[in-house]
Amino acid sequence: MSEAKNSSAQQPLYEKYVNPQWVRLLDVLGMNVHYTSCLGSELFTDDGRRILDFNSGYCVHNVGHNHPGVVRAIKAELDRNGPAMLQGHVPELAGELAQRLCTQAGGRLSKAFFCSSGSEGVEAVIKFARANTKRAGILYAGGGFHGLTCGALSLMDNPFWTTEFGPLLPETQAVPFGDLGQLEKHLSSRKFAAFVIEPIQAEAGVLIPPPNYLEQAQSLCRRHGTLFVLDEVQTGMYRTGPFLAAHHFRVEPDMVILAKAISGGLIPSGAVLMSDAVYNSVYTSFKRSIIHTSTYSENSLSMRAGLATMDVLADGNLGERGARLGRQLREKLISRLSHYDMVKEIRGLGMMSGIEFRPPKKFRLRILFEAFSRIHPAMFGQVLVMRLFRDKAIYSQICGNNFMVLKVAPALVINESQLDEFVDAMEVIVDSMHASTGFWTEALGMARRVINVI
Ligand SMILES: Cc1ncc(COP(=O)(O)O)c(C=O)c1O
């Protein structure tokens, strides 16, 4: 594609043919800018700005944008003119990547099913768990996010995502995150094939489970014949320090879903890692050797990108690095922000943190806060995101299922001075929201713009 075609002048085509509502939302937020290049944690725009990425594509860019090692590997794979999508052969690269992933994951995980997205991984888990246990029900932790295909949506209890798309799968049931009593009550019915949970709930607000919860949940699952399944689409690939967040909590799941960062943020890919027992209950004979597949799943570009990503993560010791820098980041955020009235908690693990806000206590500010929340519950968080972007050139996002939590998830390759820029920026913006003008006048302006477009 020529430079001219890849320019902001082409935005009307996107607006006309793809998703006009998305364009309008970015316009309202003042975030509709044209990126010319993205490297590591930095995004460059055609108006000369350099923006720091603290969202990393919702944990896609663990190795940073366009990591040269991954880009080189993909280019070399293309130049090889190999069997990228033959479908009728043994794709050796998939074997190599599966071995790397299973070895790092450890425990019972000794086979991989490849797919092209996290949602597709969740769909596979539902099928495999049913085949393995001969049960239909799926239990899941409430408040989580598992993707937007119908099966994955059936494991989400936030009506925002599900309304108008039903009926979804029957026999799915939410249990509160962290509540062992409720979990056991449902498991003891012995109707459930799997319990699916994010070890740290990312979009729910970067929620870390209570001590020993996951270990005990796993043993309850084992006692009642239910598979214990972790969705590590955001937390996997060293995001929280170890290869899997499971490793923090000493659990050995029967299946783990990976996606997003698995292929360096460049080629769609996902994987379900599973035990031999689960695999053998699905692929039981020659006849069933392709009983569950997906056209692009083992394509050589994704697999090559996956292998290169694993190399980059291992060679740079990025998990340990992210854990160390993430800890330092939270310490700095706590020391600079926690005395502010509206800052409720700063928490996280590795390079995944959440800054939770609460309504202001001061009467005058509380009235304003509540008025904005009535217009839209995400209004406060979006103004925060918008101010960080416009005034401080920091791209961030609030959590999809908890609008009072700002998710802080930069690439694992981010450096200390870039993290310090974020801390400085947060302090300025959080300080401004505790004053009666500035932040709230801005919020009012945005409220007006929102009202004009809805
Ligand atoms: C925890 C989790 N699981 C599953 C998914 C779905 O992944 P995808 O968008 O690749 O289908 C997401 C997406 O954000 C996610 O955060």
PDBQT file of the ligand as one rigid body, heavy atoms in Angstrom, charges set to zero:
ROOT
HETATM    1  C1  LIG A 501      -9.121 -12.542  29.235  1.00  0.00    +0.000 C 
HETATM    2  C2  LIG A 501      -9.579 -12.550  27.814  1.00  0.00    +0.000 A 
HETATM    3  N1  LIG A 501     -10.025 -13.690  27.278  1.00  0.00    +0.000 NA
HETATM    4  C3  LIG A 501     -10.431 -13.769  26.004  1.00  0.00    +0.000 A 
HETATM    5  C4  LIG A 501     -10.423 -12.652  25.189  1.00  0.00    +0.000 A 
HETATM    6  C5  LIG A 501     -10.884 -12.739  23.771  1.00  0.00    +0.000 C 
HETATM    7  O1  LIG A 501      -9.788 -12.636  22.916  1.00  0.00    +0.000 OA
HETATM    8  P1  LIG A 501      -9.980 -12.211  21.390  1.00  0.00    +0.000 P 
HETATM    9  O2  LIG A 501     -10.363 -10.777  21.363  1.00  0.00    +0.000 OA
HETATM   10  O3  LIG A 501      -8.639 -12.486  20.780  1.00  0.00    +0.000 OA
HETATM   11  O4  LIG A 501     -11.032 -13.092  20.824  1.00  0.00    +0.000 OA
HETATM   12  C6  LIG A 501      -9.981 -11.434  25.704  1.00  0.00    +0.000 A 
HETATM   13  C7  LIG A 501      -9.975 -10.224  24.878  1.00  0.00    +0.000 C 
HETATM   14  O5  LIG A 501      -9.736  -9.132  25.290  1.00  0.00    +0.000 OA
HETATM   15  C8  LIG A 501      -9.543 -11.376  27.047  1.00  0.00    +0.000 A 
HETATM   16  O6  LIG A 501      -9.114 -10.234  27.595  1.00  0.00    +0.000 OA
ENDROOT
TORSDOF 0
